[in-house]
Amino acid sequence: MTQDAPTLAPPVRPLSARAFDILIWGGVAILLIISFGPAEIFKFPQLFGSEGMQQFVAGFFSPFTPGHENFLKADWALYIRKMWETIQMALWGTFLAILVAIPLGLLGAANITPAWIQQPVRRVLDLVRSIPDLVVALIFITAVGLGPFAGVMAMMFNTGGVLAKLFAEAVESIDKGPVEGVRATGAGKLAEIVWGVIPQVAPLWVGYALYRFESNSRSATVLGLIGAGGIGQVLLIRPTASPMTRPAASCWSSSWRCRASTCSARPSVPGCSDGGANPARVVGLSHKLRKDGPILEDRPMKRLLASAIAVITLASAGTAWAARDYVWAAGSSTVFPYTTRVAETYARKTGSRTPKVESLGTGGGIKLFCGGAGDAFPDIANASRPMKKSEYEACQKNGVTDILEIKVGYDGIVVAMDKRAPDFNLKLEHLFLALSSETLRQGRLQKNPYLNWSQIGAGLPPSKILVYGPPPTSGTRDAFLELGIEAGAARFDLLNSMKKDDEKAFKGRVSPLRSDRWIDAGENDNAIVQTLTRTPGSAGVFGYFFYEENMDKVKVASIDGVKPTFETIASGQYPLSRSLYVYVKKSRLDLTPGLRGFVKEFTSDSASGRGGYLQDRGMIPLPPAMHEAVKAMVKTGTPMAVPAK
């Protein structure tokens, strides 16, 4: 007869241990409940039912739908090139980080390094990891200028700190047996590490490094948003965010140039005054920072402070858009400082809310302007070139019908270089030969082979061709292509004949800029100026106004023997002169509070007339008769005609 085994009761945890668990998990539950409202978890259903999310999803996938308008317009060659550049940045950032992390990881391991070395190394690594990579990237941009190198250095710095900690922890978990075996042979400390430590940790180290490479591929995209190269820089200059996020995007896309615009849209943003009557302004690189106190002059750490405040503004301004009770202007970075000055003056004179001004580039501003006639779209588009026929038709299609085209003044496009560089006496044909992706050789267009300026013109210096300039969305770039590249190409008989026979084909061959010598530097002209001072031999393309502000740092080339001055630009003698415009929705003049008064202020004698405050700001005014005609047109509200092209 078998005897049943006794039934064993499960172990009972002491009451004190169970009470501690209840206390811990209860505290976590209470914190989650308290945080429910501040974290806005109640908005979770909006992820699935909101109109904004539906529009975002539809717009996100439209570029990947063959036959869709966005698919056909997409510059896929640029996107692929920039994505590859992003991966290359991540590759080099990770590789350099590994080189830094291996020695630091070994020095930070407690089981192979004395405490008096290990502890300081670990504290330094803690400090390095605590600094966000965006802030590190801003520091390197200040040091070496715009471009992928700053992004690579930022990833090396941040990833090096992370990998060094992980490498050290892997070393601390090794089996001592192999190390002791190597030591028993009489080998030294280095041999113990090479033969006893490294073989044990190598698989973990490789896994950590691959993980960080994957993470850096994403980080490189984000770093591009502040000008550190890669696909992020394309996202920066092609804004596709919803209207609710554009106030923040304007600060980002103008590369640390956050003005009174965001403050007026969201007075609660840090650094903005109540109501927007005396808003704080964060301006990029060579501007100044004000907040009801002393002016901070242009020095590297203060430029960095301005940059950091712009990043904070970006993070806090995402919900700024609502039913509007203020004027909204968006567009050209060249017209941006003039519109901002008018906005500040108008608010001060009237006590009204300061109009919001965004720097998105002419193309980006007009695209947003033409998106619709409601509150979700700007009242004004700033432009450094005339509106194109295709843009006008897009406006009509979306219900933006009666548009006022207001010419407000003139500006010149300059080719600038550091003051220490040799003088440049350029001709228009030199610009074509240096920068077009194809150039005329042996009677036909071929891939541009020129590397140095001296190869394209007698008397030009032997420095390499490297030009920083605005992106494809910029009106400055459009005007430079038309007035400089295309005009220079047309001086060759063969290409001039092509232009007369088929202008579209002519533009398609001569207008694309070479990617190896022309660097898209975003909409921040001030950043280009700073890059010129740190990149000897390079040149930059931007507006005359920014040259006037930086005459102590850069000088400009003459074009066809003419230097850009107030007089040569106003008379049209300087070849790269252009007109500046603001486009206004007539239907919004009596709907948007303050819009009519703002337009009246912009076209007033005291603002855009001869001797007005915009002339002091750097804009070249219209001749008196033309200025009076513009004021009369605004008064009668005469809409623009269909553009010829």
ChimeraX attribute file (.defattr): number of C-alpha atoms within 10 A of each C-alpha:
attribute: neighborCount
match mode: 1-to-1
recipient: residues
	/A:1	3
	/A:2	4
	/A:3	5
	/A:4	6
	/A:5	6
	/A:6	6
	/A:7	6
	/A:8	6
	/A:9	6
	/A:10	6
	/A:11	6
	/A:12	7
	/A:13	8
	/A:14	8
	/A:15	9
	/A:16	9
	/A:17	10
	/A:18	12
	/A:19	10
	/A:20	11
	/A:21	12
	/A:22	12
	/A:23	12
	/A:24	11
	/A:25	11
	/A:26	12
	/A:27	12
	/A:28	12
	/A:29	12
	/A:30	11
	/A:31	11
	/A:32	12
	/A:33	11
	/A:34	11
	/A:35	12
	/A:36	12
	/A:37	11
	/A:38	9
	/A:39	10
	/A:40	9
	/A:41	10
	/A:42	10
	/A:43	9
	/A:44	9
	/A:45	9
	/A:46	11
	/A:47	11
	/A:48	10
	/A:49	10
	/A:50	11
	/A:51	11
	/A:52	15
	/A:53	14
	/A:54	13
	/A:55	11
	/A:56	15
	/A:57	11
	/A:58	11
	/A:59	15
	/A:60	12
	/A:61	12
	/A:62	15
	/A:63	17
	/A:64	13
	/A:65	11
	/A:66	10
	/A:67	11
	/A:68	12
	/A:69	11
	/A:70	15
	/A:71	15
	/A:72	13
	/A:73	10
	/A:74	12
	/A:75	10
	/A:76	12
	/A:77	9
	/A:78	13
	/A:79	15
	/A:80	12
	/A:81	13
	/A:82	20
	/A:83	19
	/A:84	14
	/A:85	18
	/A:86	29
	/A:87	20
	/A:88	17
	/A:89	29
	/A:90	28
	/A:91	20
	/A:92	19
	/A:93	27
	/A:94	30
	/A:95	19
	/A:96	18
	/A:97	27
	/A:98	25
	/A:99	13
	/A:100	18
	/A:101	27
	/A:102	18
	/A:103	13
	/A:104	23
	/A:105	27
	/A:106	25
	/A:107	22
	/A:108	31
	/A:109	26
	/A:110	17
	/A:111	17
	/A:112	17
	/A:113	13
	/A:114	12
	/A:115	14
	/A:116	8
	/A:117	13
	/A:118	20
	/A:119	16
	/A:120	13
	/A:121	20
	/A:122	21
	/A:123	12
	/A:124	14
	/A:125	22
	/A:126	14
	/A:127	11
	/A:128	18
	/A:129	18
	/A:130	12
	/A:131	13
	/A:132	11
	/A:133	23
	/A:134	22
	/A:135	17
	/A:136	21
	/A:137	26
	/A:138	25
	/A:139	20
	/A:140	20
	/A:141	25
	/A:142	21
	/A:143	14
	/A:144	15
	/A:145	24
	/A:146	27
	/A:147	21
	/A:148	23
	/A:149	19
	/A:150	26
	/A:151	34
	/A:152	28
	/A:153	24
	/A:154	28
	/A:155	33
	/A:156	27
	/A:157	23
	/A:158	24
	/A:159	28
	/A:160	28
	/A:161	27
	/A:162	22
	/A:163	25
	/A:164	28
	/A:165	24
	/A:166	20
	/A:167	27
	/A:168	26
	/A:169	18
	/A:170	20
	/A:171	25
	/A:172	19
	/A:173	12
	/A:174	17
	/A:175	12
	/A:176	12
	/A:177	10
	/A:178	16
	/A:179	19
	/A:180	12
	/A:181	14
	/A:182	19
	/A:183	16
	/A:184	11
	/A:185	9
	/A:186	10
	/A:187	12
	/A:188	11
	/A:189	13
	/A:190	10
	/A:191	14
	/A:192	21
	/A:193	17
	/A:194	13
	/A:195	16
	/A:196	22
	/A:197	23
	/A:198	15
	/A:199	12
	/A:200	19
	/A:201	18
	/A:202	14
	/A:203	12
	/A:204	14
	/A:205	21
	/A:206	13
	/A:207	11
	/A:208	16
	/A:209	22
	/A:210	14
	/A:211	12
	/A:212	24
	/A:213	23
	/A:214	14
	/A:215	15
	/A:216	26
	/A:217	21
	/A:218	15
	/A:219	21
	/A:220	30
	/A:221	26
	/A:222	23
	/A:223	29
	/A:224	26
	/A:225	24
	/A:226	26
	/A:227	31
	/A:228	31
	/A:229	29
	/A:230	29
	/A:231	24
	/A:232	23
	/A:233	27
	/A:234	23
	/A:235	17
	/A:236	24
	/A:237	25
	/A:238	17
	/A:239	19
	/A:240	16
	/A:241	13
	/A:242	16
	/A:243	19
	/A:244	16
	/A:245	17
	/A:246	23
	/A:247	27
	/A:248	26
	/A:249	28
	/A:250	26
	/A:251	28
	/A:252	24
	/A:253	27
	/A:254	30
	/A:255	27
	/A:256	28
	/A:257	23
	/A:258	31
	/A:259	28
	/A:260	27
	/A:261	31
	/A:262	32
	/A:263	31
	/A:264	29
	/A:265	28
	/A:266	25
	/A:267	20
	/A:268	17
	/A:269	20
	/A:270	15
	/A:271	19
	/A:272	22
	/A:273	19
	/A:274	14
	/A:275	17
	/A:276	25
	/A:277	21
	/A:278	20
	/A:279	23
	/A:280	22
	/A:281	23
	/A:282	26
	/A:283	23
	/A:284	25
	/A:285	27
	/A:286	19
	/A:287	16
	/A:288	17
	/A:289	23
	/A:290	17
	/A:291	15
	/A:292	11
	/A:293	7
	/A:294	8
	/A:295	10
	/A:296	15
	/A:297	14
	/A:298	16
	/A:299	13
	/A:300	14
	/A:301	11
	/A:302	15
	/A:303	25
	/A:304	20
	/A:305	18
	/A:306	26
	/A:307	26
	/A:308	17
	/A:309	19
	/A:310	27
	/A:311	20
	/A:312	15
	/A:313	26
	/A:314	22
	/A:315	14
	/A:316	15
	/A:317	24
	/A:318	17
	/A:319	15
	/A:320	20
	/A:321	19
	/A:322	12
	/A:323	8
	/A:324	15
	/A:325	16
	/A:326	20
	/A:327	27
	/A:328	26
	/A:329	27
	/A:330	32
	/A:331	32
	/A:332	31
	/A:333	29
	/A:334	29
	/A:335	27
	/A:336	23
	/A:337	20
	/A:338	21
	/A:339	24
	/A:340	20
	/A:341	17
	/A:342	23
	/A:343	27
	/A:344	22
	/A:345	18
	/A:346	22
	/A:347	18
	/A:348	15
	/A:349	11
	/A:350	13
	/A:351	12
	/A:352	17
	/A:353	24
	/A:354	31
	/A:355	29
	/A:356	25
	/A:357	31
	/A:358	33
	/A:359	30
	/A:360	33
	/A:361	36
	/A:362	31
	/A:363	26
	/A:364	24
	/A:365	28
	/A:366	27
	/A:367	22
	/A:368	23
	/A:369	28
	/A:370	25
	/A:371	19
	/A:372	20
	/A:373	19
	/A:374	16
	/A:375	19
	/A:376	18
	/A:377	19
	/A:378	27
	/A:379	27
	/A:380	27
	/A:381	31
	/A:382	33
	/A:383	29
	/A:384	30
	/A:385	21
	/A:386	20
	/A:387	22
	/A:388	15
	/A:389	14
	/A:390	12
	/A:391	17
	/A:392	21
	/A:393	15
	/A:394	19
	/A:395	22
	/A:396	16
	/A:397	13
	/A:398	12
	/A:399	13
	/A:400	22
	/A:401	20
	/A:402	18
	/A:403	20
	/A:404	20
	/A:405	22
	/A:406	23
	/A:407	23
	/A:408	25
	/A:409	25
	/A:410	22
	/A:411	26
	/A:412	29
	/A:413	26
	/A:414	26
	/A:415	26
	/A:416	28
	/A:417	28
	/A:418	25
	/A:419	16
	/A:420	12
	/A:421	18
	/A:422	15
	/A:423	17
	/A:424	18
	/A:425	19
	/A:426	19
	/A:427	18
	/A:428	20
	/A:429	21
	/A:430	21
	/A:431	22
	/A:432	27
	/A:433	24
	/A:434	27
	/A:435	25
	/A:436	24
	/A:437	22
	/A:438	21
	/A:439	21
	/A:440	18
	/A:441	12
	/A:442	7
	/A:443	9
	/A:444	10
	/A:445	15
	/A:446	13
	/A:447	12
	/A:448	19
	/A:449	13
	/A:450	16
	/A:451	16
	/A:452	16
	/A:453	22
	/A:454	15
	/A:455	19
	/A:456	17
	/A:457	16
	/A:458	9
	/A:459	13
	/A:460	17
	/A:461	17
	/A:462	14
	/A:463	16
	/A:464	17
	/A:465	19
	/A:466	21
	/A:467	23
	/A:468	25
	/A:469	24
	/A:470	26
	/A:471	22
	/A:472	19
	/A:473	24
	/A:474	28
	/A:475	28
	/A:476	29
	/A:477	23
	/A:478	20
	/A:479	21
	/A:480	26
	/A:481	23
	/A:482	15
	/A:483	17
	/A:484	23
	/A:485	26
	/A:486	25
	/A:487	20
	/A:488	21
	/A:489	26
	/A:490	20
	/A:491	13
	/A:492	12
	/A:493	10
	/A:494	14
	/A:495	22
	/A:496	18
	/A:497	13
	/A:498	16
	/A:499	17
	/A:500	11
	/A:501	11
	/A:502	11
	/A:503	14
	/A:504	11
	/A:505	11
	/A:506	19
	/A:507	17
	/A:508	9
	/A:509	19
	/A:510	25
	/A:511	21
	/A:512	14
	/A:513	19
	/A:514	15
	/A:515	13
	/A:516	13
	/A:517	19
	/A:518	20
	/A:519	19
	/A:520	22
	/A:521	26
	/A:522	30
	/A:523	30
	/A:524	24
	/A:525	27
	/A:526	21
	/A:527	23
	/A:528	28
	/A:529	26
	/A:530	22
	/A:531	25
	/A:532	23
	/A:533	20
	/A:534	15
	/A:535	14
	/A:536	16
	/A:537	19
	/A:538	20
	/A:539	28
	/A:540	24
	/A:541	23
	/A:542	26
	/A:543	23
	/A:544	27
	/A:545	22
	/A:546	19
	/A:547	25
	/A:548	14
	/A:549	15
	/A:550	15
	/A:551	12
	/A:552	10
	/A:553	16
	/A:554	21
	/A:555	22
	/A:556	22
	/A:557	20
	/A:558	19
	/A:559	22
	/A:560	15
	/A:561	12
	/A:562	17
	/A:563	18
	/A:564	25
	/A:565	16
	/A:566	19
	/A:567	12
	/A:568	15
	/A:569	23
	/A:570	22
	/A:571	13
	/A:572	13
	/A:573	15
	/A:574	23
	/A:575	22
	/A:576	25
	/A:577	22
	/A:578	23
	/A:579	20
	/A:580	24
	/A:581	22
	/A:582	26
	/A:583	23
	/A:584	26
	/A:585	21
	/A:586	22
	/A:587	16
	/A:588	20
	/A:589	18
	/A:590	11
	/A:591	15
	/A:592	17
	/A:593	17
	/A:594	21
	/A:595	23
	/A:596	19
	/A:597	13
	/A:598	22
	/A:599	22
	/A:600	16
	/A:601	18
	/A:602	25
	/A:603	22
	/A:604	16
	/A:605	19
	/A:606	14
	/A:607	23
	/A:608	25
	/A:609	22
	/A:610	17
	/A:611	13
	/A:612	16
	/A:613	18
	/A:614	24
	/A:615	19
	/A:616	12
	/A:617	15
	/A:618	20
	/A:619	25
	/A:620	28
	/A:621	26
	/A:622	21
	/A:623	13
	/A:624	12
	/A:625	8
	/A:626	14
	/A:627	22
	/A:628	16
	/A:629	11
	/A:630	18
	/A:631	20
	/A:632	13
	/A:633	16
	/A:634	20
	/A:635	12
	/A:636	8
	/A:637	15
	/A:638	14
	/A:639	17
	/A:640	15
	/A:641	12
	/A:642	12
	/A:643	13
	/A:644	7
	/A:645	10
